[in-house]
Amino acid sequence: MAENEKSLEDIIKEAVEMFRPQLQADGGDMEYISLDDQKRVHLKLVGACGSCPMAVMTLKMGVERYLKDACPEITEVVQDTDEGM
């Protein structure tokens, strides 16, 4: 890998940081958790986003679309929650 090439995870983290102000404007936020073996990005929605009934739509239609544009390799964005299944 060339010195100036970024890892997929670095690109994802940068894209998350670029999208966060849109959530923060509405009192919410998100935290990057991990990238799994299936190239799914795990995020945690917090603040107003954590309890918003539209959070899943925001995650799929907003965040996932944005991250897939930045990183076409990712397959999905999923929300991690504190509650155990």
N, C-alpha and C positions, 0 to 999 in steps of 0.2 A: 504494500500500500504506500502510495506517495506520501511525503511528509505533510502536504497541504490537504490530503483527503481526510474527510471526517468519517467517523463510524456512523452506522445507521442510527444507533442510539443517540449520538451527539446531534444529528440532524433532527431527530424526533424531539429531543429536549429543547432545541432552539425553536422549533415550530410551536411547541406547547407554550413557551415563553412569549411568542409573538401573538398567540391567541388569547392568553390569559386576560389582558386588559378588557376585552369584550365582555368576559364574565364578571370581572371586577366592577365594571360600570353598573352592573345590576346587583351588586352586593354578594356575588358569588366568587368562586375560584376553583381551581383544579390543581391536583398534585400528580406529578408523574410518579408511577410506582415501578413499572418494569416493562420489559419487552420479552415475551416468552418464545419458546421454540417454534411455535406456529406463526411467529411474527405478528402476534396480537399485542397491541399497546394497552397496558393496564393503567387506568387513571382513577383517581378518587376525586369526586366532586364534593366541595366543601362550601360552607357559608350558605347563602340563599340557594345555591345550586343543589346542595345536599338534600334539601327537603322540597324542592320545587317539583310539582307534578309534570312539568315539561322537561325535566332534566334528561330523560332518555332521548327525547327528540333533539334537544340541544347537543347531546353527545353524538348521536348518529348523523344528524343532518348538518350540524355545524362543525364540531371538533373532528369527527371522523373524516368528513369530506376535506377539511383543511389539511389534516395530517396526511391523507392519501395523496393529495396534490403535491405536498412537500416530499413525501417518501412513498412512491408507488409500490415499494416492496411490502409495505404492511398490509395485512389481510383484514384487520378489524380493530376497532377501539372498543374496549369493554370497561365497565365501571366496577371498581373494587369497592366493597363496603366493609364496614367494621363488623357487621353482624355475621355470625357463622351460619352456614346452611344446615 
